[in-house]
Amino acid sequence: MIKTLGALKASGYHPKSIKEEIRQNLIQQLKAGNTSFPGIVGYEDSVIPETERALLSKHNILFLGLRGQAKTRMARQMISLLDEYIPVVEGSDLNDDPLNPVSKYARDLIAEKGDATPITWLSRDQRYGEKLATPDVSVADLIGDIDPIKAANLKLSFDDERVLHYGIIPRSNRCIFVINELPDLQARIQVSLFNILEEGDIQIRGFKLRLPLDILFVFTANPEDYTNRGSIVTPLKDRIQSQILTHYPKTLEHALEITGQEAGIHEEQKETVAVSDLVKRLIEQVAFEARSSELVDKKSGVSARLTISAFENAVSTAERRALVNKEATTQVWISDLSGIIPSITGKVELVYEGEQEGPFQVAMNLVDKAIRSQFIQYFPNPEQLNKKRNTGKPSAQSKADENPYKPIVNWFDKGNTLNIDYNTTDSGKVQQLYQVDGLFPLVKKYFPGTNELQAALLMEFVLFGLSSYSLISKRLFETKVEFKDLFGSMLGAASAEAYDNLEFDEDE
């Protein structure tokens, strides 16, 4: 490997800016038909093309979007568009290009040693810098400051450029530098970035330095920050050439792919716990329901991390049950979704009405809405059946054909109750579900090819679905879920309330 300036010159090396370097490598990627941002799902026709256009234009970039929209991940993947190695002057704080040095240290060293100047090689993984913007970030952190200890040790006056301690941005010369949550930077700190972005000048404690820093800047911001915590000052926004809007997955299929890619499921869990496509879709639907809920703050957003954590918790809920029951294998049941509530309550910001409801109740409502939304993708819509029944007077046989849920509802109307313990064994749950009249025939009618466990899961799904459409009653307890007839449950609740409201005379 080349180790001196002279050998580097002889090799025919020509310096190029980082933006030109990324542009050339991106062109090669596009010509080869390769994916520029592998693993980024749902952005193929929106964010990724916009980012590629910005990089081809050699622009600094601002990713603007709600939390959990892969903004930082997009920035980190730009590392793959860098050259594998670049030469730098050995010992330079600013990653000086040997043929185009910018620091006094590098210029003096080259003037002293000429072609014998030692050089080292910087890998692409070392050419990425990232800083989370917080209110306590100072100009010294980002740009630099005078180092009095260095001045004392080297016996230099404060007028000497060598007493400067460069901040993280100058030290990211010839690198990608990311500032996350840009609006959280104080306005005066944002102002310090003006010249770096536009002219390449930096000023430290009166030192006017002409440092043509070679940096690709990537900023991320949440639109909520513009009103709640801070804002990006207008002149700074003007200097960021491309602003790219990110978004959440637009389809359930994209959301499923993201969760499947990101969820950390242990190999033991994969061997023990089976997760049906139905359960996966229900978990993803929770996030879609949360993003449209009137109880959830839309400005804050609902991160994809919600469904990733929820999926992990659902698998762990089933795994724990299998361990308690000493079962070798199991599946995630609909009732196991009670275990994802902690993944929801910690990841949604509630508006005032939601706070009044309470985080737990809001989370339970989101799960119910997800079940309700997905139910009609598998079975007939109960509401449409009611509309058909109300528009005419069909025969008894046609009524049975039109309303496949009637035998199930009638079974509960007779006073029957089904209690499903959260920790019951799979075989025990199957036996319980088969007690309900009409439940198994309904599932076999619409899903004739299912095995026993798959059919039982769908049977449980039917019960949760009918309760979400208020055809039967569902009550959740700490250890079980109870299904019973709707009107009996309502009358029982009304009777209990009436009893609680009775006033007794003290003499009685």
NORWO-V894823 format. One record per residue. SS is DSSP state (A for helix, B for strand, O for the rest). PSI is psi in radians with two decimals (* if undefined). D_CENTER is the distance of its C-alpha to the mean C-alpha in Angstrom with 1 decimal. Layout:
SS;PSI;D_CENTER
SS;PSI;D_CENTER
This chain:
O;2.48;41.8
O;2.32;43.1
O;-0.05;43.7
B;2.81;45.9
A;-0.70;45.9
A;-0.79;48.9
A;-0.59;47.4
A;-0.75;44.4
A;-0.72;46.6
A;-0.43;48.6
O;-0.20;45.6
O;0.30;45.1
O;2.38;41.8
O;2.19;40.8
O;2.59;38.2
O;2.68;35.5
O;2.81;32.7
A;-0.62;29.1
A;-0.62;28.3
A;-0.69;31.1
A;-0.84;30.1
A;-0.70;26.6
A;-0.83;28.2
A;-0.72;30.7
A;-0.62;28.3
A;-0.70;26.0
A;-0.74;29.2
A;-0.67;30.0
A;-0.79;26.7
A;-0.70;27.0
A;-0.62;30.7
A;-0.14;29.9
O;0.33;27.3
O;2.73;24.6
O;2.19;20.8
O;-0.54;20.0
O;1.33;16.3
O;2.51;16.1
O;-0.10;13.0
O;1.91;11.2
O;2.39;11.3
O;-0.09;12.4
O;0.14;13.5
O;-0.57;16.9
O;0.16;18.9
O;-1.43;17.3
A;-0.74;15.4
A;-0.85;16.8
A;-0.66;20.4
A;-0.68;20.2
A;-0.71;19.0
A;-0.69;21.8
A;-0.71;24.3
A;-0.71;23.5
A;-0.65;24.0
A;-0.52;27.2
O;-0.03;28.4
O;0.82;27.8
O;2.63;25.8
O;2.63;23.7
B;2.46;20.3
B;2.06;18.2
B;2.07;14.6
B;2.08;14.4
O;2.95;11.5
O;2.98;9.5
O;2.63;6.9
O;0.55;3.3
O;0.45;5.5
O;0.51;6.5
A;-0.88;9.5
A;-0.61;10.6
A;-0.66;10.1
A;-0.78;12.4
A;-0.75;14.8
A;-0.55;15.1
A;-0.20;15.9
A;-0.27;18.8
A;-0.62;20.6
A;-0.26;21.6
A;0.01;23.6
O;2.76;25.8
O;2.67;29.2
O;-0.71;29.3
B;2.59;31.7
B;2.63;33.4
B;2.51;36.6
B;2.69;36.8
B;2.22;39.8
O;2.29;40.0
O;-0.03;39.4
O;2.35;37.9
O;-0.37;35.3
O;0.33;34.2
O;0.80;33.8
O;2.37;36.9
B;2.23;37.7
O;-0.50;41.3
O;-0.07;42.6
B;1.11;41.0
O;2.57;40.8
O;-0.40;39.7
O;2.71;40.3
A;-0.67;43.8
A;-0.86;43.4
A;-0.71;42.8
A;-0.75;45.5
A;-0.69;48.0
A;-0.72;47.3
A;-0.67;47.7
A;-0.59;50.9
A;-0.76;52.2
A;-0.22;51.4
A;-2.30;51.2
A;-0.21;50.3
A;0.04;50.2
O;2.17;47.1
B;2.50;44.7
B;2.68;41.2
B;3.06;38.2
B;2.31;35.2
B;2.18;31.6
B;2.81;28.9
A;-0.56;25.9
A;-0.39;23.6
A;0.03;25.6
O;0.60;25.1
B;2.20;21.7
B;2.53;21.5
B;2.41;18.7
B;2.22;19.3
B;2.10;17.3
O;2.17;19.4
O;2.76;20.9
O;-0.38;24.0
O;0.02;26.1
O;2.35;25.6
O;2.93;29.1
A;-0.63;30.8
A;-0.66;32.2
A;-0.77;28.8
A;-0.81;27.8
O;-0.87;31.3
B;3.14;33.8
B;2.96;36.9
B;2.36;40.4
O;1.74;40.7
A;-0.50;43.9
A;-0.72;43.9
A;-0.72;43.9
A;-0.70;46.6
A;-0.77;48.7
A;-0.69;48.3
A;-0.04;49.2
O;0.87;51.8
O;2.64;50.4
O;2.85;50.6
O;-0.09;47.7
O;-0.16;48.8
O;2.31;47.9
A;-0.41;44.6
A;-0.19;44.2
A;-0.03;43.5
B;2.43;40.1
B;1.99;37.0
B;2.50;34.2
O;-3.00;30.7
O;-0.51;27.4
O;-0.90;27.6
A;-0.61;31.1
A;-0.19;30.3
A;0.33;27.5
O;2.36;30.2
O;0.46;29.7
B;2.97;26.0
B;2.24;22.6
B;2.21;21.7
B;2.30;18.4
B;1.95;18.4
B;2.52;15.1
O;0.96;15.4
A;-0.72;18.8
A;-0.32;20.1
A;-0.23;20.3
O;2.39;23.1
O;2.64;26.4
A;-0.70;28.3
A;-0.49;31.0
A;-0.70;28.5
A;-0.66;27.0
A;-0.59;30.7
O;-0.24;31.3
O;-0.22;29.0
A;-1.04;31.1
A;-0.56;33.7
A;-0.72;31.5
A;-0.63;29.6
A;-0.96;32.8
O;-0.28;35.8
O;0.13;34.7
B;2.55;36.8
B;2.65;36.0
B;2.18;38.2
B;1.96;38.4
O;0.78;41.0
O;-0.26;43.4
B;2.13;42.9
B;1.75;42.5
B;2.40;41.1
B;1.64;40.7
O;1.73;37.8
O;1.30;36.4
O;2.46;33.0
O;1.59;31.2
B;2.43;27.5
B;1.98;24.6
B;2.32;22.6
B;2.19;18.9
B;2.60;17.7
B;2.60;14.4
B;2.64;14.7
O;2.24;13.4
O;-0.49;16.0
O;-0.58;16.4
A;-0.44;17.9
A;-0.46;20.7
A;-0.49;22.2
A;-0.74;21.2
O;-0.58;21.4
O;-2.90;22.7
O;2.83;23.0
O;2.16;23.4
O;2.51;27.1
A;-0.79;28.5
A;-0.53;30.4
A;-0.77;27.4
A;-0.63;25.4
A;-0.49;28.5
A;-0.18;28.4
O;1.91;24.9
O;-0.59;26.0
B;2.16;22.8
B;2.12;20.2
B;2.20;17.4
B;2.18;15.3
O;3.01;11.8
O;2.90;10.5
O;2.89;8.4
O;2.33;9.8
O;-0.32;13.5
O;2.73;14.8
A;-0.57;14.4
A;-0.73;15.3
A;-0.72;12.5
A;-0.72;10.0
A;-0.72;12.3
A;-0.70;12.4
A;-0.84;8.8
A;-0.75;9.0
A;-0.56;12.5
A;-0.62;11.7
A;-0.38;9.2
O;2.37;10.9
O;1.46;13.6
O;2.17;16.6
O;2.63;20.0
A;-0.65;22.8
A;-0.66;24.9
A;-0.69;22.5
A;-0.60;22.5
A;-0.50;26.3
A;-0.73;26.6
B;2.18;24.1
B;2.40;23.9
O;2.06;21.1
O;2.78;22.2
A;-0.57;20.5
A;-0.86;21.3
A;-0.71;19.4
A;-0.73;16.3
A;-0.63;16.7
A;-0.72;17.3
A;-0.75;14.1
A;-0.63;12.1
A;-0.50;14.7
A;-0.76;13.9
A;-0.70;10.7
A;-0.70;13.0
A;-0.69;15.7
A;-0.67;13.9
A;-0.35;13.0
A;0.01;16.8
O;2.45;18.2
O;-0.26;20.8
O;-0.19;20.2
B;2.39;16.6
O;1.93;16.4
O;-0.47;15.1
O;-0.54;15.3
O;-0.58;12.7
O;2.95;10.2
O;1.88;8.1
O;2.67;4.4
O;-0.28;3.2
A;-0.39;4.0
A;-0.91;7.1
A;-0.55;8.3
A;-0.84;7.9
A;-0.68;9.9
A;-0.73;12.0
A;-0.77;13.0
A;-0.72;14.0
A;-0.64;15.9
A;-0.77;17.6
A;-0.73;18.9
A;-0.57;20.0
A;-0.79;21.8
A;-0.69;23.7
A;-0.76;24.5
A;-0.76;25.9
A;-0.74;28.0
A;-0.68;29.3
A;-0.74;30.2
A;-0.70;32.0
O;0.03;33.9
O;0.74;34.6
O;2.42;33.3
O;-0.63;32.6
O;2.79;30.0
B;-3.05;28.2
B;2.82;25.6
O;2.06;22.9
O;2.91;24.8
A;-0.66;23.8
A;-0.36;25.1
A;-0.25;22.7
A;-0.20;19.9
A;-0.40;21.5
A;-0.14;19.8
A;-0.05;16.2
A;-0.75;17.3
A;-0.45;16.3
A;-0.35;12.7
A;-0.83;13.0
A;-0.52;15.4
O;-0.04;13.5
O;0.20;10.3
O;2.35;12.3
O;2.22;14.8
B;2.54;18.0
O;-3.11;20.8
A;-0.78;24.4
A;-0.64;25.1
A;-0.66;22.1
A;-0.63;23.3
A;-0.67;26.6
A;-0.68;25.4
O;2.46;23.6
A;-0.71;20.0
A;-0.81;21.3
A;-0.68;23.1
A;-0.76;20.3
A;-0.75;18.0
A;-0.68;21.0
A;-0.65;21.6
A;-0.69;18.1
A;-0.76;18.8
A;-0.74;22.3
A;-0.63;21.2
A;-0.76;18.9
A;-0.75;22.0
A;-0.74;24.2
A;-0.71;22.2
A;-0.38;22.1
A;-0.73;25.6
O;-0.11;27.4
O;-0.24;25.7
O;-0.58;27.8
O;2.87;30.8
O;2.57;33.0
O;2.02;31.9
A;-0.58;34.0
A;-0.67;34.2
A;-0.59;35.7
A;-0.70;38.2
A;-0.68;39.3
A;-0.73;39.9
A;-0.70;42.0
A;-0.56;44.0
A;-0.19;44.8
O;-0.17;46.0
O;-2.98;48.9
O;1.38;51.0
O;2.91;50.3
O;2.98;52.3
A;-0.69;51.4
A;-0.73;50.4
A;-0.53;48.1
A;-0.76;46.5
A;-0.65;45.6
A;-0.68;44.2
A;-0.57;42.2
O;1.54;40.7
O;-0.18;39.6
O;-0.14;38.2
A;-0.77;41.6
A;-0.63;42.8
A;-0.83;39.7
A;-0.69;40.0
A;-0.62;43.8
A;-0.73;43.3
A;-0.59;41.4
A;-0.40;44.0
O;0.06;46.7
O;0.05;45.4
O;2.58;43.4
O;2.49;40.3
B;2.10;37.6
B;2.09;35.9
B;1.93;33.1
B;2.44;32.6
O;-0.55;29.1
O;0.29;30.7
O;2.71;33.2
O;2.82;33.8
A;-0.77;32.8
A;-0.66;36.5
A;-0.68;37.0
A;-0.70;34.3
A;-0.80;35.7
A;-0.71;39.2
A;-0.78;38.0
A;-0.58;36.3
O;-0.17;39.4
O;-0.45;41.5
O;2.09;40.1
O;2.36;42.5
O;-0.16;41.1
A;-0.88;37.6
A;-0.77;38.2
A;-0.63;40.3
A;-0.83;37.5
A;-0.76;34.9
A;-0.48;37.5
A;-0.75;38.4
A;-0.36;35.0
O;1.27;33.8
O;-0.34;37.1
O;0.16;35.8
O;2.62;33.7
O;-3.07;34.8
A;-0.84;35.5
A;-0.71;32.1
A;-0.74;30.2
A;-0.70;32.7
A;-0.69;32.4
A;-0.77;28.6
A;-0.60;29.3
A;-0.76;32.1
A;-0.69;29.9
A;-0.68;27.4
A;-0.77;30.5
A;-0.80;31.3
A;-0.66;27.9
A;-0.77;28.0
A;-0.60;31.5
A;-0.58;30.7
A;-0.41;27.9
O;0.23;30.6
O;0.65;33.1
O;-0.46;35.5
B;2.94;35.5
B;2.53;34.6
B;2.27;31.8
B;2.36;31.8
B;2.31;29.4
O;3.07;31.0
O;-0.56;29.8
O;-0.09;31.2
B;2.97;31.4
B;2.35;30.8
B;2.25;34.0
B;2.35;34.8
B;-3.13;38.1
B;2.61;39.8
A;-0.85;38.4
A;-0.63;41.7
A;-0.68;43.0
A;-0.71;39.9
A;-0.74;40.2
A;-0.67;43.9
A;-0.72;43.3
A;-0.70;40.9
A;-0.68;43.4
A;-0.72;46.2
A;-0.69;44.5
A;-0.71;43.7
A;-0.70;47.3
A;-0.73;48.6
A;-0.47;46.6
A;-0.05;48.0
O;2.47;51.6
O;2.19;53.9
O;2.44;56.8
O;2.48;60.0
O;-0.55;60.7
O;-0.41;64.2
O;*;62.7
